[in-house]
């Protein structure tokens, strides 16, 4: 059973601030102090917004910059409740942790690593009094468990703002054991340590995964209930995550690991030469082959990546024996894995054995490997049947498996659990729905769909306390129970309600299955709300694939308001209005016709 959500959500507001002063914290850290009327409650374009709030020590705000300098053109659209990331070719966004929030003075402090090379660091290096900055967020704040005996705070230089803020504000009065890797002794900062705290500074290059893992392993583990928070370069944290979860066996609600930045690999020589000559990089001449993807999927399914991670230096024969793979199969797979830096031979001539490459290390992250082995990967494989599906007007999933995705999911609790986890981010978009007047006088709410847990959490955050009923045909209640606040107060059998919310319930149903669901809801309530993605997310690099992904699952593209209106009319409903939630999502309010 999954641990309950440990975040408090906040309204997403676009805010404008300006530089008040710049301070040098250390030779490697510059602090930019920002202020402005938008940090208090304000009104823009007739929409009132609450004051800025960032109560968590590791909250993140998203700075909005522009590669061409035209920041105004890169700004997202502000909704009454939320943000819509409209397409913007030159938009650049970077997440930063507020080092200090002083609302009495109307100030926000941000710390920037001086020798960073990104657009935000460049902006900070040139920042002068009066310069303008736009940002959004934070979208949520981490809620630490109430009963802890100690906490370990681990990070590199980029984590120092969050670590420093924790020590200053002490959200929990417990000993803190701090570990920070720095590339220069000049990066050390004075921290607000107390009796019982410890601090370790490790001198190493930025992104050194081996040094970070070794230092974490050397940390003493105090007795009692503890919590580990870690933030650094994303790939450097992978072995740390593996150690904490697999060896120390920390439960999910006792560890929080966040990749704050991503180290770019050096460009190939020919690319560097072209850049020096002023030539634009050329696009690939061919459509990429699926072979590397399929080989990586096989490597994960066979256990190749985990075996090499657990025992570096294995020979190909020893690896095959450990995995129980007979014949030449492993030797056929390894060259392609090596070509794409998944598994490489450390020293082919000297018999150095196999080790993980950079791509292989990333696959130690459960989220990364799900792209090759989870539900998303299965949907992608169904695209092999795209042509016959288009000819027969069915979904590629059905053409591939003989069953609809809904039928498949209803019989597979593990797969449905994946859908529930995919919907966890939905909670950050539901402020516009929970603030809607339709909730006035609502005593009971029926929830259905994999986004039900997020909807329940959003109602809880908004102070809405209707009696909840959750009904999902064919899916065990236990799949959702661990994700929902106060599951013991919920009726899991469904039944009549003042309002019903179907949260991402249509995203894995065909049109006919969607009509049946809506007709069933019409027998229980006179008001229903459909929460669905109606268009691609403007921030996503894969926006162009969204419609095809939806079609693969359901036989329909992303359903916009017009498409939902057709389904509603077929099942005895009429569309009253749509509430824009941001990130391409909408809540469509239906009334029984």
C-alpha positions, 0 to 999 in steps of 0.5 A, a space after each residue: 500500500 502506498 504512503 499517503 500524500 505528503 504535500 500541501 498544494 498552493 494556488 498557482 499565480 504568475 508574479 512580477 518582482 524586481 531586484 532590491 539588492 544583491 549580496 555575496 554570500 560566499 565567493 560561490 553564492 550570490 543572493 538576489 533579494 526581490 520585492 514587489 507588490 505581487 508578493 502580497 494579495 493583488 488584482 490583475 486583469 480583474 482577477 484577485 490573487 492571494 499573497 505569496 506563500 512558500 512555507 516549506 524549506 524546499 519549496 520551488 518557484 519557477 523562474 521565467 526567462 527567454 532565450 531571445 530576451 523577450 520575457 513578456 512573450 514567454 509568460 504563461 496565461 494566468 487563469 482565475 485559478 491556475 496557469 496555462 502554459 501556452 506555446 512559447 518558442 524561446 521560453 526558458 524556465 528554471 526551478 529555485 528554492 526561496 532561501 528566505 521569505 520575509 512577507 513583512 518586508 515584502 521580500 523574497 531571497 534567492 541564492 544562485 551558484 556563481 559559477 553555474 552556466 545556466 540561464 538563471 545563473 547568467 541572469 543573477 550574475 548580471 542582476 542589478 537593482 530594479 531588474 524585473 523577474 517573473 515567476 510562478 509557484 510554489 505549487 506545493 510544500 512538503 509535509 514532514 512526518 510529525 514524529 521524527 527523532 532526526 533528519 539527514 539533509 544531503 546535497 551539493 551546493 545547489 541544495 544549500 538554500 534549502 538546507 540553510 532555510 531548514 536550519 534557520 526555521 526548524 520546521 521540526 525541533 530535532 537533530 539535523 545531520 548535514 552532508 554537503 559536497 562542494 567543489 571549492 572550500 570557498 563554498 562553505 557557509 555558516 549554518 545555524 547549527 544547534 547542539 546535537 546537529 552535525 555537518 560534513 563538508 566533502 570536497 569533490 567535483 559537481 555531480 560526482 556520484 561515487 563521492 556522494 554515495 560514499 559520503 552518504 554511506 559513511 553517515 551514521 544512522 541514529 536510533 529512532 525514527 528518521 527522515 532523509 532529504 537529498 537534493 543534488 545533480 540528478 544522476 549523482 543521486 541515483 546510487 544514493 536513492 538505490 542505497 536508501 531504498 534497497 539497502 536501508 529499506 527506508 519507506 517512501 514517506 521517510 525519504 525525499 530525493 530531488 534532482 535539482 539540476 542535470 549535468 550536460 554531456 560534452 558535445 561531440 567533436 564535430 558538433 563543437 567544431 560546427 558551433 565554433 564555425 557558426 553552423 546550426 546543428 543538422 537534424 537527423 537524416 533518418 527517423 530514429 530506429 526503435 531497436 535501442 528502445 527495445 533492447 533497453 526494455 529487454 535489459 530491464 525485463 531480464 534484470 541486466 541493469 540491476 545485476 550490473 549495478 549490484 556487481 560491477 565487473 561481471 563478464 558477459 558469461 557470468 551475467 548470462 549465468 546469473 540471469 539464467 539466460 541460455 545461449 548467445 542471447 546476452 552477447 547479442 544484446 550487449 553491443 547495442 546496449 554499449 552503443 547507447 551507454 546502457 551497459 559498457 565494458 570497463 576495459 575490453 582488452 584488460 578484462 575489466 568487465 561490465 559496468 553501467 553507462 550514463 544511460 544505465 545509471 539513469 535507469 536505476 530510477 524507477 520513474 525512468 525505467 517505467 518508460 520502458 517497462 510500465 503501462 506507458 511502455 505497453 501503450 507505446 508498443 500498441 502503436 505497432 498496430 496503428 495502421 490496422 487500427 486506423 483501417 478498422 476504426 478501433 484503438 491500437 490497444 484493442 487491435 494489439 490485445 483484443 480487449 479495450 484498455 478499460 477492460 485490461 485495467 479493470 482486471 489488473 490492479 497493478 496496472 490501475 495503480 500505475 494510472 493512479 500514480 500518473 494522476 498524482 500531479 493532477 492535485 496541483 491543478 484542481 484549485 479552480 475546481 474546488 473553488 467553484 460555486 458548485 460546491 455550495 451545499 454539497 453534502 456528498 460527492 461520488 468520485 470515480 477514475 484513477 484521479 479520485 485520490 487527487 480529487 479527494 486530496 484537493 477537496 481536503 486542501 480546500 477545506 471542503 468536507 463532503 462525505 465521499 463515495 468512491 466507485 470504480 467498477 472492477 478495481 479493488 478499493 485497496 488500489 486507491 485506499 493508500 493514496 486517499 486522505 482519511 480512507 476510513 471516512 470514505 464509502 467505497 460502494 458508490 451510490 447517490 450523491 449531490 455531485 459526481 466527479 470523474 477524474 481522468 475516468 475517460 482517459 482510458 475508455 473508448 467513446 462507448 465505454 465513456 457513454 456507459 459510465 456517464 449514463 451510470 452516473 446519471 442514475 446517481 446524481 444530477 450534476 457531474 464533473 469530468 476532469 480531463 486533459 483536452 489539449 497538450 501541455 505547453 511546457 511538455 517536450 512531448 506535446 506533439 505526441 499527446 493526441 497519438 498517445 490518447 488515440 492509442 489508448 481509447 481510439 479517440 484523440 484528446 477530447 476537447 469540449 466539443 467531443 465531450 459535449 457529444 458524449 454527454 448528449 448521448 448519455 442524457 447530460 448537457 454541458 453547462 460550462 468548462 473550467 480551465 485548470 491549466 496545463 491543458 486540463 479542463 473540468 467540464 460541468 454537466 447537468 442532467 438533461 
